[in-house]
Amino acid sequence: ETGVTQTPRHLVMGMTNKKSLKCEQHLGHNAMYWYKQSAKKPLELMFVYSLEERVENNSVPSRFSPECPNSSHLFLHLHTLQPEDSALYLCASSQGPGWETQYFGPGTRLLVL
Amino acid sequence: AQSVTQPDIHITVSEGASLELRCNYSYGATPYLFWYVQSPGQGLQLLLKYFSGDTLVQGIKGFEAEFKRSQSSFNLRKPSVHWSDAAEYFCAVVGSILTGGGNKLTFGTGTQLKVEL
């Protein structure tokens, strides 16, 4: 499989549930990102990892918890979410932490009830 | 802080007609600029990018964009639109390198393109 993959593609969860989003990149990149895409709003950068170290936490609530066990995998652990967290969550990767082009996965469509 | 403005939320063109999507950016230094396209239910696909050099850049699917520093613009163009070009288009600029690394893409709100047959 090539590029950036994300699972699941769709997720419905209650506010008391705990779930995780998974991202895997097959490009040999060293930097990975989580973005949130809400309707009628620009994409929001949530987290940046470079060589498995978090380098950016863009004022994201603690109910979102990222994990990067290696340079190919990135997780977003979710717990006690709110309905306003419903959105498309996009993962991206780039060769390095500099100016390199980011490549995106297809996203996980999340609905919080 | 950098910002991107896409003034057109929706654009409708006829198949075969030319297309121009507008993008204006605000950034203190020379920007790195991108255009991405998103089809329904899909992630973002890179169309083209400008880092330096020739201000007219060619991308995939017959798209091109021109960087105009004096106007702080990076408009996307296509001479003849195909029905399959219907999608949402995002302009983005890379901001300053964060302490410790990581590049920070700032996106516009997107332009939804509809193609009439």
Interface residues (C-beta under 8 A of the other chain):
Chain A: V4 Q6 A31 Y33 K40 K41 P42 L43 L45 V48 Y49 S50 E53 V55 E56 L90 A92 S94 G96 P97 G98 W99 E100 T101 Q102 Y103 F104 G105 P106 G107 R109
Chain B: V4 Y32 F34 Y36 G41 Q42 G43 L44 Q45 L46 K49 F51 F90 V94 I97 L98 T99 G100 G101 G102 N103 K104 L105 T106 F107 G108 T109 G110
